[in-house]
Amino acid sequence: MNEPIAFAPRLTKQSVEEGLDFAPKFDEHGLIAAMAVDADTGLPLMLAYMNRETLAETLQLGQAVYFSRSRQQRWHKGATSGEFQEVVEILTDCDQDALILRVRQLGGGCCHTKRQSCFYRRVLPAVDGKSRLEWV
């Protein structure tokens, strides 16, 4: 069994922004945004959230494990659909409150609609005060 993952404390702005210790900042609900992108093409696949436990599990497994806000439970991407995400790399932003997961999407599409990406429509500029969408 792997040792549990320990995240660094958030001591100073300098240590968070310039240091090499991973000290993720979870929001008031204990979550951090995690954007999954295709490791080979850069295509945005999905936006999800992680809590402390699912982020640690992702690091240990090498597969994406999220926290479902709608179901309020752990969500191992692909466990029921077969559409696993192998994690190639995780990037964090300057203040460590958002993540990008570079993944290899396995088993078909990423989206529950069976599309390759959850981002399949573009928002168009408003015309006559009304915004519309178009298929990408």
C-alpha positions in Angstrom: 0.0 0.0 0.0 1.2 3.5 -0.8 2.0 6.0 1.9 -0.8 8.6 2.3 -0.2 11.8 0.4 0.5 14.9 2.6 0.0 18.4 1.2 2.3 21.2 2.3 1.0 23.9 4.6 0.2 27.3 3.1 2.6 29.3 5.1 3.3 32.5 3.1 2.3 34.0 -0.2 5.9 33.7 -1.3 6.1 30.0 -0.4 2.8 29.3 -2.2 3.6 31.4 -5.4 7.3 30.7 -5.7 8.1 27.6 -3.7 8.1 24.0 -4.8 5.9 22.5 -2.1 2.4 21.5 -3.3 0.0 23.4 -1.0 -3.4 23.3 -2.8 -6.0 25.8 -1.6 -9.5 24.2 -1.3 -12.5 26.5 -1.2 -15.0 26.9 1.7 -16.6 23.6 0.6 -13.3 21.8 0.6 -13.1 21.7 -3.2 -10.6 22.7 -5.9 -11.4 23.2 -9.6 -9.8 20.6 -11.9 -9.8 21.2 -15.6 -9.1 18.0 -17.6 -7.4 18.5 -21.0 -6.3 16.0 -23.6 -2.5 15.5 -23.0 -1.8 15.1 -26.8 -4.1 17.7 -28.4 -4.8 20.2 -25.6 -8.5 19.9 -26.2 -10.5 20.9 -23.1 -12.4 17.8 -22.0 -14.2 18.7 -18.8 -14.3 20.7 -15.6 -14.7 19.0 -12.3 -13.8 19.4 -8.7 -11.6 17.5 -6.2 -11.5 17.4 -2.5 -8.4 16.6 -0.4 -9.1 12.9 -0.5 -9.8 12.6 -4.3 -6.8 14.7 -5.2 -4.6 12.4 -3.0 -6.2 9.4 -4.6 -5.6 10.8 -8.1 -1.9 11.2 -7.3 -1.6 7.7 -6.0 -3.6 5.9 -8.7 -2.5 7.9 -11.7 -6.2 8.1 -12.8 -8.5 11.0 -12.3 -10.8 10.8 -9.2 -13.1 13.7 -8.7 -15.7 14.8 -6.1 -19.2 15.0 -7.6 -20.9 18.1 -6.3 -24.3 16.9 -7.5 -24.1 13.5 -5.8 -21.9 14.7 -2.9 -19.6 11.7 -3.3 -16.3 10.4 -4.7 -16.3 9.9 -8.5 -13.6 7.7 -10.0 -13.9 8.8 -13.7 -14.6 5.7 -15.8 -15.4 3.3 -12.9 -18.9 2.7 -14.2 -18.5 4.0 -17.9 -15.1 2.5 -18.7 -14.0 6.0 -19.8 -11.0 6.3 -17.5 -8.6 9.3 -17.5 -5.0 8.4 -17.2 -3.2 11.3 -15.6 -0.1 12.4 -17.5 0.6 15.6 -15.6 -1.1 17.9 -13.1 -0.4 21.6 -13.3 -1.4 24.2 -10.6 -1.9 27.9 -11.0 0.1 30.7 -9.2 -1.9 30.6 -5.9 -2.6 26.8 -6.1 -6.4 27.1 -6.1 -7.0 25.5 -9.5 -5.6 22.5 -11.3 -5.2 21.4 -14.9 -5.0 17.6 -15.4 -3.4 16.6 -18.6 -4.9 13.2 -19.3 -5.2 10.5 -21.8 -8.9 9.7 -22.2 -9.6 6.0 -22.5 -12.7 4.1 -23.6 -14.3 6.6 -25.9 -15.7 10.0 -25.1 -15.3 12.0 -22.0 -18.7 13.6 -21.7 -21.8 11.8 -20.4 -23.4 12.7 -23.7 -20.8 10.4 -25.3 -19.0 13.3 -27.0 -15.3 13.6 -27.0 -15.4 16.8 -24.8 -18.0 18.3 -22.5 -17.2 21.6 -24.3 -19.1 21.1 -27.6 -20.9 24.5 -28.0 -19.5 28.0 -28.5 -21.2 31.1 -26.9 -21.8 33.7 -29.6 -21.8 37.5 -29.1 -25.2 38.9 -28.1 -27.5 40.0 -30.9 -30.5 42.2 -30.0 -29.7 41.5 -26.3 -29.8 37.7 -26.7 -26.8 35.3 -26.6 -26.9 32.1 -28.6 -24.9 29.0 -28.9 -23.5 27.2 -31.9 -22.1 23.7 -32.3 -18.3 23.5 -32.4 
